[in-house]
Amino acid sequence: MNSKLQPRYFTNAIVKCNCGNVFETGSTQNEIKVEVCSKCHPFYTGSKNLLLESGGQVDKFKKRYNV
């Protein structure tokens, strides 16, 4: 392989989330900053259902279809 064409690969790249979670992964960047990770994303934390129910969408559905 031509080393001029291939990007440098870091095996211990550090990923930092806004929630404070820090973990290591492999990447072509040495440090990655993300806004949402698996520790704070609603889908992975299980709070996704709570967000939907708090908005009253379930009640609107029940009223509309007489369930």
Contacts in CASP RR format, 6 or more apart in sequence:
PFRMAT RR
TARGET T0000
AUTHOR 0000-0000-0000
METHOD contacts of the structure
MODEL  1
MNSKLQPRYFTNAIVKCNCGNVFETGSTQNEIKVEVCSKCHPFYTGSKNL
LLESGGQVDKFKKRYNV
7 28 0 8 1.000
8 28 0 8 1.000
9 26 0 8 1.000
9 27 0 8 1.000
9 28 0 8 1.000
10 26 0 8 1.000
10 27 0 8 1.000
10 28 0 8 1.000
10 29 0 8 1.000
10 30 0 8 1.000
11 26 0 8 1.000
12 24 0 8 1.000
12 26 0 8 1.000
13 24 0 8 1.000
13 25 0 8 1.000
13 26 0 8 1.000
13 27 0 8 1.000
13 29 0 8 1.000
13 30 0 8 1.000
13 31 0 8 1.000
13 32 0 8 1.000
14 22 0 8 1.000
14 23 0 8 1.000
14 24 0 8 1.000
14 30 0 8 1.000
14 31 0 8 1.000
14 32 0 8 1.000
15 22 0 8 1.000
15 23 0 8 1.000
15 24 0 8 1.000
15 25 0 8 1.000
15 31 0 8 1.000
15 32 0 8 1.000
15 33 0 8 1.000
15 34 0 8 1.000
15 37 0 8 1.000
16 22 0 8 1.000
16 31 0 8 1.000
16 32 0 8 1.000
16 33 0 8 1.000
16 34 0 8 1.000
17 33 0 8 1.000
17 34 0 8 1.000
17 35 0 8 1.000
17 36 0 8 1.000
17 37 0 8 1.000
17 39 0 8 1.000
17 40 0 8 1.000
18 34 0 8 1.000
18 35 0 8 1.000
18 36 0 8 1.000
18 40 0 8 1.000
19 37 0 8 1.000
19 39 0 8 1.000
19 40 0 8 1.000
21 37 0 8 1.000
21 39 0 8 1.000
21 40 0 8 1.000
23 37 0 8 1.000
25 32 0 8 1.000
38 44 0 8 1.000
39 45 0 8 1.000
42 48 0 8 1.000
42 51 0 8 1.000
52 58 0 8 1.000
61 67 0 8 1.000
END
